[in-house]
Amino acid sequence: MTIGTVLIGFHLKLKKYMLQFLFLFLFWLVGFIFFLITESGQDLWHIFLLSWTVRTQGNAGDFANFYALVWPILLEVIVFGFVMVELLERYNPVITSKILAGTKTNHAVIIGFGHLSERIIEFCDNNKKSFCVIEDDEELVEDLINVGEPVIVGDPTDESNLELANIKHAKEVFICINDCRVAIICTEKIRCLNKKCRIYVRAFGDHVQEYLARDPLNAYSFSTSEWAMNGIKNWIENKTGNAIVIGRDYLTHRIAHDISLQAGREVFLFDDENEGIEFVENSQLHIINEFTCYLSDIRPHVNLNEVTQVFICWVRDTEFDEALYLTSKFFLRFPNIEVFVRIYDDEILELVQKYNAKTFSSSKNAFKMLQKDVAKDSAIAFINNEDLKSC
């Protein structure tokens, strides 16, 4: 727990006890005024001690006796109770993170939490850059909240959440969500609140990107799947044989569509969530709406002896075990098939590569491409020229 979160937690407790402390102060003020009137010949220090019942009034009347009886009780119940109960009580990390986000100025606001967002946050943390995050799924950002990062849990299209992120004083905004509708609504509301900040939006589709770029939104939009395809095309060009593509997102669909446009190649897309894709479908592209993690799931639909390439493009971390298992089976049973696996953690590279599979990371590539296009004073701008050359 950082000093910032401790101070914010203390501030929250004070706000919670505001009425009690106000009542205590007013009760003390009445007593102070009473002693000031009845002890007019005494100095202020003597009167102050009387009001705290450190000293007692000679020939005290009923009110003075009542005050001397009640004041210590109030002091003990309110102040001692506040110190011993509230300050020792575990602070609410969700509220604390939200308040911490509101203290940021000239910062980067990251909307949506995914693999690309993780890389942006990691870079900002490592380089001491100011940022805050808005995400409506508390489970996704639970780790960030627990370590005291500035996070707002809530709907990013809700203007109150944008105001909590102090969007009016933000330097830039990164919208890293998959839903184009939400991305457009966020962009419009952000632009209404802040006319000058730079807005970077992840958006699929040329028509959406064109709309976001127009005045008054003036947002920079990008497609991570389009960037990733620039490298993947080298793997699929001038190839023969059928291909299997497993996944659910835009990049998965791009890979399957591009391969299906090659003469003499058929593609079998295993997508258990989407019945179609965003591109014009053709007779060489076959969509199977089933989840597959075993060769036995694939065999009823595909003749594996005719397959030359397999792309495993799952994006959920929880499915890496299935991806690794499927990769190992292809290596053992069909070593002639090229296998490409999408990963996000460099630490698991060796696990995949020992099965002679090639790996790629769309978020890592997208982050580097985004770094090229942001302003020089951006929170994620290259720190030195060597980083730029290595990209």
VOBA-867815 format. One record per residue (C-alpha): chain; y, x, z; residue number from 1. Coordinates in nm, 4 decimals, m for minus. Each point is the difference from the previous one (the first is absolute). Layout:
<drenros>
[A [Y X Z] NUM]
...
</drenros>
This chain:
<drenros>
[A [0.0000 0.0000 0.0000] 1]
[A [0.3315 0.1498 m0.1051] 2]
[A [0.3237 0.0038 0.2038] 3]
[A [0.1431 m0.2488 m0.2495] 4]
[A [m0.2732 m0.2560 0.0666] 5]
[A [0.0307 0.0491 0.3773] 6]
[A [0.3742 m0.0662 m0.0142] 7]
[A [m0.0497 m0.3019 m0.2204] 8]
[A [m0.2684 m0.1315 0.2349] 9]
[A [0.2420 0.0458 0.2931] 10]
[A [0.2681 m0.1834 m0.1966] 11]
[A [m0.2391 m0.2901 m0.0622] 12]
[A [m0.0788 m0.0288 0.3702] 13]
[A [0.3690 m0.0058 0.0872] 14]
[A [0.0591 m0.2771 m0.2512] 15]
[A [m0.2898 m0.1985 0.1462] 16]
[A [0.1520 0.0274 0.3509] 17]
[A [0.3591 m0.0571 m0.1149] 18]
[A [0.0450 m0.3364 0.1766] 19]
[A [m0.1527 0.1269 0.3241] 20]
[A [0.2262 0.3050 0.0071] 21]
[A [0.3010 m0.2163 m0.0865] 22]
[A [m0.0767 m0.2306 0.2925] 23]
[A [m0.0433 0.3001 0.2298] 24]
[A [0.3336 0.1427 m0.1104] 25]
[A [0.1847 m0.3311 0.0483] 26]
[A [m0.1526 m0.0435 0.3466] 27]
[A [0.1109 0.3539 0.0928] 28]
[A [0.3483 m0.0634 m0.1460] 29]
[A [0.0444 m0.3109 0.2149] 30]
[A [m0.0976 0.2005 0.3070] 31]
[A [0.2304 0.2876 m0.0943] 32]
[A [0.2945 m0.2364 m0.0437] 33]
[A [m0.0811 m0.1716 0.3312] 34]
[A [m0.0006 0.3310 0.1891] 35]
[A [0.3095 0.1124 m0.1880] 36]
[A [0.1835 m0.3043 0.1358] 37]
[A [m0.1410 0.0005 0.3520] 38]
[A [0.0255 0.3781 0.0417] 39]
[A [0.3407 0.0424 m0.1608] 40]
[A [0.0935 0.2852 0.2287] 41]
[A [m0.2971 0.2167 m0.0976] 42]
[A [m0.0366 0.2423 m0.2910] 43]
[A [m0.2011 m0.0861 m0.3119] 44]
[A [m0.2887 0.2293 0.0923] 45]
[A [m0.0531 m0.1879 0.3261] 46]
[A [0.0085 m0.3331 m0.1860] 47]
[A [m0.2415 0.1321 m0.2636] 48]
[A [m0.2489 0.1016 0.2723] 49]
[A [0.0358 m0.3414 0.1591] 50]
[A [m0.0796 m0.1668 m0.3340] 51]
[A [m0.3183 0.2071 m0.0215] 52]
[A [m0.0832 m0.0880 0.3650] 53]
[A [m0.0058 0.3681 0.0886] 54]
[A [0.2539 m0.0870 0.2646] 55]
[A [0.0370 m0.3256 0.1919] 56]
[A [0.3171 m0.1936 0.0720] 57]
[A [0.1100 m0.0318 0.3596] 58]
[A [0.0029 m0.3607 0.1222] 59]
[A [m0.1618 m0.1039 m0.3251] 60]
[A [0.0273 m0.3648 m0.0956] 61]
[A [m0.2575 m0.2276 m0.1554] 62]
[A [0.0630 0.1124 m0.3584] 63]
[A [m0.0161 0.3695 0.0944] 64]
[A [m0.3304 m0.0560 0.1812] 65]
[A [m0.1350 m0.2041 m0.2926] 66]
[A [0.1074 0.2718 m0.2444] 67]
[A [m0.1609 0.2720 0.2159] 68]
[A [m0.3237 m0.1999 m0.0007] 69]
[A [m0.0163 m0.0898 m0.3700] 70]
[A [0.1355 0.3146 m0.1676] 71]
[A [m0.2884 0.2335 0.0971] 72]
[A [m0.2507 m0.2643 m0.1154] 73]
[A [0.1667 m0.0372 m0.3398] 74]
[A [0.0293 0.3749 m0.0362] 75]
[A [m0.3663 0.0488 0.0752] 76]
[A [m0.1297 m0.2833 m0.2171] 77]
[A [0.2134 0.0739 m0.3066] 78]
[A [0.0540 0.3755 m0.0008] 79]
[A [m0.3237 0.1099 0.1656] 80]
[A [m0.1959 m0.2535 m0.2039] 81]
[A [0.1617 0.1248 m0.3196] 82]
[A [m0.0762 0.3639 0.0750] 83]
[A [m0.3513 m0.0376 0.1369] 84]
[A [m0.1304 m0.2714 m0.2305] 85]
[A [0.1904 m0.0064 m0.3259] 86]
[A [0.0484 0.3728 m0.0512] 87]
[A [m0.3649 0.0684 0.0770] 88]
[A [m0.1139 m0.2768 m0.2327] 89]
[A [m0.1136 0.1129 m0.3444] 90]
[A [0.2815 m0.0547 m0.2467] 91]
[A [m0.0489 m0.2209 m0.3064] 92]
[A [m0.0402 0.2508 m0.2842] 93]
[A [0.0594 m0.2575 m0.2754] 94]
[A [0.3385 m0.1019 0.1395] 95]
[A [0.0883 0.3609 0.0796] 96]
[A [m0.0771 0.1127 m0.3561] 97]
[A [0.2082 m0.2867 m0.1365] 98]
[A [0.3019 0.0940 0.2122] 99]
[A [m0.0437 0.3657 m0.0913] 100]
[A [0.0106 m0.0946 m0.3697] 101]
[A [0.3316 m0.1769 0.0537] 102]
[A [0.1609 0.3185 0.1308] 103]
[A [m0.0468 0.1830 m0.3318] 104]
[A [0.2915 0.0699 m0.2358] 105]
[A [0.0178 0.1769 m0.3351] 106]
[A [m0.3779 m0.0247 m0.0029] 107]
[A [m0.2875 m0.0884 m0.2290] 108]
[A [m0.1613 m0.3419 0.0346] 109]
[A [m0.3657 m0.0205 m0.1060] 110]
[A [m0.1234 m0.3507 m0.0762] 111]
[A [m0.3750 m0.0502 m0.0053] 112]
[A [m0.2621 0.2303 0.1448] 113]
[A [m0.2569 0.1521 m0.2338] 114]
[A [m0.1153 0.3391 m0.1195] 115]
[A [0.3302 0.0796 m0.1743] 116]
[A [0.1965 m0.1142 0.3049] 117]
[A [m0.2143 0.2251 0.2189] 118]
[A [0.0950 0.3018 m0.2092] 119]
[A [0.3707 m0.0907 0.0168] 120]
[A [m0.0185 m0.0444 0.3786] 121]
[A [m0.1924 0.3245 0.0466] 122]
[A [0.2565 0.1914 m0.2060] 123]
[A [0.2908 m0.1533 0.1962] 124]
[A [m0.1682 0.0825 0.3317] 125]
[A [m0.0771 0.3587 m0.0981] 126]
[A [0.3546 0.0598 m0.1226] 127]
[A [0.1850 m0.1887 0.2761] 128]
[A [0.1390 m0.2642 m0.2354] 129]
[A [0.1238 m0.3325 0.1386] 130]
[A [m0.2019 m0.3060 m0.1035] 131]
[A [m0.1373 m0.3356 0.1087] 132]
[A [m0.2852 m0.2190 m0.1247] 133]
[A [m0.0328 m0.3748 m0.0637] 134]
[A [m0.3533 m0.1376 m0.0203] 135]
[A [m0.1255 m0.3529 0.0710] 136]
[A [m0.3557 0.1048 0.0944] 137]
[A [0.0116 0.1434 0.3520] 138]
[A [m0.3503 0.1489 m0.0255] 139]
[A [0.1039 0.2253 m0.2884] 140]
[A [0.2848 0.1583 0.1981] 141]
[A [m0.1621 m0.0040 0.3434] 142]
[A [m0.0328 0.3789 0.0109] 143]
[A [0.3662 0.0461 m0.0991] 144]
[A [0.1122 m0.2399 0.2729] 145]
[A [m0.2129 0.1679 0.2664] 146]
[A [0.1575 0.3402 m0.0662] 147]
[A [0.3504 m0.1468 0.0162] 148]
[A [0.0957 m0.0062 m0.3670] 149]
[A [0.2778 m0.2428 m0.1037] 150]
[A [m0.1930 m0.2981 m0.1351] 151]
[A [0.0900 m0.3652 m0.0521] 152]
[A [m0.2983 m0.2330 m0.0111] 153]
[A [0.0988 m0.2977 m0.2119] 154]
[A [0.0571 m0.1497 m0.3429] 155]
[A [0.2133 0.2391 m0.2100] 156]
[A [0.1492 m0.2953 m0.1900] 157]
[A [0.1416 m0.1369 0.3258] 158]
[A [0.3653 0.1024 0.0094] 159]
[A [m0.0074 0.0325 0.3795] 160]
[A [m0.2650 0.2723 m0.0272] 161]
[A [0.2095 0.1837 m0.2585] 162]
[A [0.2956 m0.0165 0.2370] 163]
[A [m0.2176 0.1297 0.2851] 164]
[A [m0.0749 0.3006 m0.2223] 165]
[A [0.3767 0.0521 m0.0239] 166]
[A [m0.0265 m0.0323 m0.3775] 167]
[A [0.3787 m0.0165 m0.0301] 168]
[A [0.0222 0.3646 0.1029] 169]
[A [m0.3134 0.1249 m0.1763] 170]
[A [0.0225 0.2821 m0.2531] 171]
[A [m0.3047 m0.1043 m0.2010] 172]
[A [m0.2858 m0.2487 m0.0041] 173]
[A [m0.3574 0.0513 m0.1206] 174]
[A [m0.1792 m0.3257 m0.0804] 175]
[A [m0.3699 0.0885 m0.0149] 176]
[A [m0.1696 m0.3390 m0.0171] 177]
[A [m0.2322 m0.1364 m0.2677] 178]
[A [0.1420 m0.3524 m0.0193] 179]
[A [0.2650 m0.0070 m0.2742] 180]
[A [0.1474 m0.3263 0.1261] 181]
[A [0.0558 0.1410 0.3479] 182]
[A [0.1358 0.3245 m0.1476] 183]
[A [0.2577 m0.1878 m0.2080] 184]
[A [0.1083 m0.2215 0.2924] 185]
[A [0.0347 0.3071 0.2253] 186]
[A [0.2044 0.1840 m0.2614] 187]
[A [0.2393 m0.2910 m0.0462] 188]
[A [0.0527 m0.0507 0.3733] 189]
[A [0.0445 0.3721 0.0623] 190]
[A [0.2589 0.0243 m0.2764] 191]
[A [0.1940 m0.2891 0.1535] 192]
[A [0.0104 0.1809 0.3345] 193]
[A [0.0620 0.3489 m0.1379] 194]
[A [0.1738 0.0521 m0.3345] 195]
[A [m0.0327 0.3798 m0.0017] 196]
[A [m0.3407 0.1023 0.1297] 197]
[A [m0.2584 0.1245 m0.2480] 198]
[A [m0.3024 m0.2262 m0.0405] 199]
[A [m0.3337 0.1302 m0.1258] 200]
[A [m0.2476 m0.2757 m0.0819] 201]
[A [m0.3674 0.0214 m0.0827] 202]
[A [m0.0420 m0.2538 m0.2806] 203]
[A [m0.2644 m0.0642 m0.2620] 204]
[A [0.1064 m0.1365 m0.3387] 205]
[A [0.2805 0.1072 m0.2324] 206]
[A [0.1767 m0.3370 0.0250] 207]
[A [0.0164 0.0258 0.3821] 208]
[A [0.1269 0.3569 m0.0149] 209]
[A [0.2634 m0.0979 m0.2558] 210]
[A [0.1203 m0.2879 0.2195] 211]
[A [0.0260 0.2219 0.3094] 212]
[A [0.1969 0.2639 m0.1900] 213]
[A [0.2690 m0.2429 m0.1160] 214]
[A [0.3312 m0.0562 0.1745] 215]
[A [0.0562 m0.1003 0.2790] 216]
[A [m0.3370 0.1162 0.1398] 217]
[A [0.0150 0.3459 m0.1590] 218]
[A [m0.3363 0.0953 0.1467] 219]
[A [m0.2238 0.2809 m0.1156] 220]
[A [m0.3478 m0.1388 m0.0604] 221]
[A [m0.3228 0.1884 m0.0550] 222]
[A [m0.3700 m0.0642 m0.0500] 223]
[A [m0.2398 0.2220 0.1916] 224]
[A [m0.2866 m0.1032 m0.2280] 225]
[A [0.1984 0.0980 m0.3086] 226]
[A [0.0759 0.3400 0.1491] 227]
[A [m0.3648 0.0493 0.0972] 228]
[A [m0.1178 m0.0876 m0.3509] 229]
[A [0.1933 0.2929 m0.1447] 230]
[A [m0.2545 0.2322 0.1595] 231]
[A [m0.3042 m0.2221 m0.0368] 232]
[A [0.0489 m0.0340 m0.3766] 233]
[A [m0.1113 0.3615 m0.0381] 234]
[A [m0.3371 m0.1012 0.1450] 235]
[A [m0.0617 m0.3004 m0.2248] 236]
[A [0.1398 0.1090 m0.3378] 237]
[A [m0.2468 0.1017 m0.2732] 238]
[A [m0.2973 m0.1090 0.2105] 239]
[A [m0.3049 m0.1973 m0.1089] 240]
[A [m0.2412 m0.2286 0.1776] 241]
[A [0.0566 m0.2948 0.2304] 242]
[A [0.1938 0.0110 0.3247] 243]
[A [m0.0102 m0.1691 0.3400] 244]
[A [0.3224 m0.0626 0.1948] 245]
[A [m0.0142 m0.1250 0.3597] 246]
[A [0.3086 m0.1272 0.1821] 247]
[A [0.2577 m0.2760 0.0266] 248]
[A [0.3554 0.1226 m0.0580] 249]
[A [0.2314 0.0703 m0.2931] 250]
[A [m0.1206 0.3570 m0.0470] 251]
[A [m0.3621 m0.1146 m0.0158] 252]
[A [0.0927 m0.2546 m0.2653] 253]
[A [0.2018 0.2560 m0.1976] 254]
[A [m0.2939 0.2397 m0.0127] 255]
[A [m0.2402 m0.2730 m0.1120] 256]
[A [0.2426 m0.1314 m0.2638] 257]
[A [0.0818 0.3414 m0.1461] 258]
[A [m0.3676 0.0937 m0.0364] 259]
[A [m0.0790 m0.3360 m0.1606] 260]
[A [0.2517 0.0748 m0.2772] 261]
[A [m0.2036 0.3025 m0.1123] 262]
[A [m0.2308 m0.0561 m0.2923] 263]
[A [m0.3676 m0.0355 0.0820] 264]
[A [0.0466 m0.0144 0.3781] 265]
[A [m0.0765 m0.2895 0.2318] 266]
[A [0.1392 m0.0270 0.3514] 267]
[A [m0.1527 m0.1834 0.2945] 268]
[A [0.2663 m0.0802 0.2621] 269]
[A [m0.1377 m0.0909 0.3437] 270]
[A [0.2790 m0.1898 0.1788] 271]
[A [m0.1057 m0.2403 0.2760] 272]
[A [0.3454 m0.1535 0.0452] 273]
[A [0.1632 m0.0437 m0.3415] 274]
[A [m0.1485 m0.2067 m0.2815] 275]
[A [0.2294 0.1552 m0.2598] 276]
[A [0.2403 0.2896 m0.0526] 277]
[A [0.3679 0.0361 m0.0890] 278]
[A [m0.0733 0.1329 m0.3495] 279]
[A [m0.1232 m0.1681 m0.3154] 280]
[A [m0.3767 m0.0166 0.0327] 281]
[A [m0.2390 0.0824 m0.2817] 282]
[A [m0.3688 m0.0307 m0.0773] 283]
[A [m0.0709 0.3574 0.1130] 284]
[A [0.1206 m0.0698 0.3557] 285]
[A [m0.2464 m0.1822 0.2274] 286]
[A [0.1205 m0.1186 0.3420] 287]
[A [m0.2645 m0.0492 0.2702] 288]
[A [0.1312 m0.1818 0.3086] 289]
[A [m0.2331 0.1636 0.2489] 290]
[A [0.0322 0.2623 0.2710] 291]
[A [m0.2205 0.2976 m0.0812] 292]
[A [m0.1019 0.2899 0.2205] 293]
[A [m0.3573 0.0612 m0.1175] 294]
[A [m0.1522 0.0873 m0.3340] 295]
[A [m0.2060 m0.3170 0.0358] 296]
[A [0.3261 m0.1983 m0.0122] 297]
[A [0.0895 0.1595 m0.3337] 298]
[A [m0.3331 0.0002 m0.1854] 299]
[A [m0.0148 m0.3775 m0.0715] 300]
[A [0.3242 0.0287 m0.1975] 301]
[A [m0.0022 0.3492 m0.1486] 302]
[A [m0.2472 0.2303 m0.1717] 303]
[A [0.0730 0.3155 0.1959] 304]
[A [m0.1640 0.2154 m0.2658] 305]
[A [0.2892 m0.0846 m0.2328] 306]
[A [0.2717 0.0787 0.2589] 307]
[A [0.1870 0.3325 m0.0167] 308]
[A [0.2852 m0.0576 0.2496] 309]
[A [0.0440 m0.1807 0.3320] 310]
[A [0.3344 m0.0552 0.1753] 311]
[A [m0.0159 m0.1051 0.3662] 312]
[A [0.3526 m0.1171 0.0827] 313]
[A [m0.0196 m0.1762 0.3357] 314]
[A [0.3204 0.0199 0.2023] 315]
[A [m0.1230 m0.1093 0.3427] 316]
[A [m0.0786 0.2821 0.2394] 317]
[A [m0.2858 m0.2022 0.1465] 318]
[A [m0.1800 0.0119 m0.3350] 319]
[A [m0.0149 0.3767 m0.0291] 320]
[A [m0.3556 0.0014 0.1396] 321]
[A [m0.1125 m0.2259 m0.2835] 322]
[A [0.1818 0.2172 m0.2542] 323]
[A [m0.1656 0.3148 0.1339] 324]
[A [m0.3433 m0.1616 0.0034] 325]
[A [0.0355 m0.1275 m0.3581] 326]
[A [0.1235 0.3409 m0.1149] 327]
[A [m0.3026 0.1696 0.1541] 328]
[A [m0.2379 m0.2421 m0.1716] 329]
[A [0.1537 0.0627 m0.3408] 330]
[A [m0.0295 0.3748 0.0624] 331]
[A [m0.3677 m0.0270 0.0912] 332]
[A [m0.1132 m0.2581 m0.2568] 333]
[A [0.2427 0.0510 m0.2895] 334]
[A [0.1428 0.3544 0.0198] 335]
[A [0.1190 m0.0238 m0.3616] 336]
[A [0.2549 m0.2710 0.0909] 337]
[A [0.3542 0.1163 0.0827] 338]
[A [0.1151 m0.1574 0.3281] 339]
[A [0.3653 m0.0272 0.1029] 340]
[A [0.0886 m0.1090 0.3546] 341]
[A [0.3373 m0.1108 0.1297] 342]
[A [0.0795 0.1501 0.3423] 343]
[A [0.2999 0.0198 0.2367] 344]
[A [m0.1037 0.2589 0.2541] 345]
[A [m0.0205 0.3620 m0.1164] 346]
[A [m0.2414 0.0735 0.2842] 347]
[A [m0.2771 m0.1943 m0.1741] 348]
[A [0.0345 0.1819 m0.3314] 349]
[A [m0.2986 0.2224 0.0671] 350]
[A [m0.2224 m0.2958 0.0899] 351]
[A [0.0570 m0.1532 m0.3424] 352]
[A [0.0072 0.3193 m0.2014] 353]
[A [m0.3399 0.1149 0.1272] 354]
[A [m0.1414 m0.2800 m0.2142] 355]
[A [0.1719 0.1482 m0.3042] 356]
[A [0.2561 m0.2826 m0.0099] 357]
[A [0.3651 0.0352 m0.0959] 358]
[A [0.2608 m0.1415 0.2370] 359]
[A [0.3468 m0.1414 m0.0473] 360]
[A [0.2657 m0.1473 0.2273] 361]
[A [0.2446 m0.2488 m0.1483] 362]
[A [0.2206 m0.0013 0.3120] 363]
[A [0.0264 0.3789 0.0146] 364]
[A [0.0892 0.0140 m0.3671] 365]
[A [0.2436 m0.2918 0.0347] 366]
[A [0.1741 0.1630 0.2951] 367]
[A [0.0561 0.3210 m0.1963] 368]
[A [0.1251 m0.1935 m0.3027] 369]
[A [0.2328 m0.2031 0.2219] 370]
[A [0.1364 0.3176 0.1537] 371]
[A [0.1086 0.1091 m0.3469] 372]
[A [0.2043 m0.3150 m0.0528] 373]
[A [0.1723 m0.0554 0.3344] 374]
[A [0.3543 0.1160 0.0705] 375]
[A [0.0552 0.3518 0.1301] 376]
[A [0.0950 m0.1281 0.3465] 377]
[A [m0.3012 m0.2311 0.0248] 378]
[A [m0.2221 0.0165 0.3080] 379]
[A [m0.2935 0.0985 m0.2236] 380]
[A [0.1826 0.2356 m0.2369] 381]
[A [m0.1613 0.3389 m0.0601] 382]
[A [0.0893 0.2440 0.2760] 383]
[A [0.0055 0.3042 m0.2295] 384]
[A [m0.0452 0.0916 m0.3641] 385]
[A [m0.3538 0.1296 0.0595] 386]
[A [m0.1124 m0.3526 0.0899] 387]
[A [0.1523 m0.1282 m0.3214] 388]
[A [m0.1750 0.2651 m0.2113] 389]
[A [m0.3367 m0.0789 0.1562] 390]
[A [0.0285 m0.3680 m0.0871] 391]
</drenros>
